[in-house]
Amino acid sequence: MFDHASSRILREDLRVLFPVAFLAALLIMTALFRSFLLSIVLMVVISLPVIATAGATQWLAIPFSTLTVSALLMVGTIAVADVVHIVSSYFIDFQKEENQDLARSAKKAISSNLQPVITTTLTTMVGGAIFCASASPAVRSMGVTIVLGVGLALLLALLFLPVVLTKLAKKPAPLSGVLSRHSPA
């Protein structure tokens, strides 16, 4: 009875938590990049690893619990960080670039952020892998969810962001001047 009640409460929380997290990230990115369309597409790039991870955990018969939901929120958080770092660098470089070559700016944004993004991904995956050694099945499930999801977040960001940047982010966002003032020269 307790498991059923806990699962029902968790499902109800999900109906609130995930939309609130999605909306908050969407509003922040829209304010930062000054493009609702770009922000919507970026939220799709961010949502894909969360959705894929949720599906994969169910396919792998990983139990639905508070810890796996927390892991999915962590996957979304890492995906947001990957996307925001790369897109912010794109706009900073694009604004500084005299010939404004879209492909070169996208390549530079990804390559200049590759080491920190991969480092964050790998350290988070190692932390998740450590959870896999727990005696608790719920903690092990959380670990598998983190490892799988964070890896997918990196992969999907690197696959989709070059296309998104060169097709949708053709002009610098108005706040890119603010971004470039706070970046190293």
JOQUI-V293477 format. One record per residue. N is the residue number from 1. OMEGA is omega in whole degrees, -180 to 180 (none if undefined). Layout:
# JOQUI-V293477
n=N omega=OMEGA
n=N omega=OMEGA
This chain:
# JOQUI-V293477
n=1 omega=180
n=2 omega=180
n=3 omega=179
n=4 omega=180
n=5 omega=179
n=6 omega=179
n=7 omega=179
n=8 omega=178
n=9 omega=180
n=10 omega=178
n=11 omega=177
n=12 omega=177
n=13 omega=179
n=14 omega=179
n=15 omega=178
n=16 omega=-173
n=17 omega=-176
n=18 omega=176
n=19 omega=178
n=20 omega=178
n=21 omega=179
n=22 omega=-178
n=23 omega=179
n=24 omega=179
n=25 omega=179
n=26 omega=-179
n=27 omega=179
n=28 omega=180
n=29 omega=178
n=30 omega=177
n=31 omega=-178
n=32 omega=-174
n=33 omega=177
n=34 omega=177
n=35 omega=180
n=36 omega=-180
n=37 omega=178
n=38 omega=-179
n=39 omega=177
n=40 omega=-180
n=41 omega=177
n=42 omega=178
n=43 omega=174
n=44 omega=178
n=45 omega=179
n=46 omega=-177
n=47 omega=-177
n=48 omega=180
n=49 omega=178
n=50 omega=180
n=51 omega=180
n=52 omega=179
n=53 omega=178
n=54 omega=178
n=55 omega=-179
n=56 omega=179
n=57 omega=178
n=58 omega=178
n=59 omega=178
n=60 omega=180
n=61 omega=175
n=62 omega=-176
n=63 omega=177
n=64 omega=-178
n=65 omega=177
n=66 omega=-179
n=67 omega=178
n=68 omega=176
n=69 omega=176
n=70 omega=178
n=71 omega=178
n=72 omega=175
n=73 omega=177
n=74 omega=177
n=75 omega=178
n=76 omega=180
n=77 omega=178
n=78 omega=178
n=79 omega=177
n=80 omega=-179
n=81 omega=179
n=82 omega=-176
n=83 omega=-177
n=84 omega=179
n=85 omega=-177
n=86 omega=-178
n=87 omega=177
n=88 omega=178
n=89 omega=178
n=90 omega=-178
n=91 omega=178
n=92 omega=-180
n=93 omega=-178
n=94 omega=-180
n=95 omega=-179
n=96 omega=-175
n=97 omega=-178
n=98 omega=-179
n=99 omega=177
n=100 omega=176
n=101 omega=-176
n=102 omega=-177
n=103 omega=180
n=104 omega=178
n=105 omega=179
n=106 omega=180
n=107 omega=-180
n=108 omega=180
n=109 omega=-180
n=110 omega=-177
n=111 omega=-179
n=112 omega=179
n=113 omega=-174
n=114 omega=-179
n=115 omega=180
n=116 omega=180
n=117 omega=178
n=118 omega=178
n=119 omega=178
n=120 omega=180
n=121 omega=-177
n=122 omega=179
n=123 omega=177
n=124 omega=178
n=125 omega=177
n=126 omega=177
n=127 omega=177
n=128 omega=180
n=129 omega=177
n=130 omega=177
n=131 omega=-179
n=132 omega=179
n=133 omega=-178
n=134 omega=175
n=135 omega=-178
n=136 omega=177
n=137 omega=-180
n=138 omega=179
n=139 omega=176
n=140 omega=178
n=141 omega=177
n=142 omega=179
n=143 omega=179
n=144 omega=-180
n=145 omega=179
n=146 omega=-178
n=147 omega=-179
n=148 omega=-174
n=149 omega=-179
n=150 omega=175
n=151 omega=177
n=152 omega=180
n=153 omega=179
n=154 omega=-178
n=155 omega=-177
n=156 omega=176
n=157 omega=-179
n=158 omega=178
n=159 omega=-172
n=160 omega=-175
n=161 omega=177
n=162 omega=179
n=163 omega=-179
n=164 omega=-177
n=165 omega=-177
n=166 omega=-179
n=167 omega=-174
n=168 omega=-175
n=169 omega=-173
n=170 omega=177
n=171 omega=-179
n=172 omega=175
n=173 omega=180
n=174 omega=180
n=175 omega=-180
n=176 omega=174
n=177 omega=177
n=178 omega=179
n=179 omega=-175
n=180 omega=178
n=181 omega=-177
n=182 omega=180
n=183 omega=178
n=184 omega=-178
n=185 omega=none
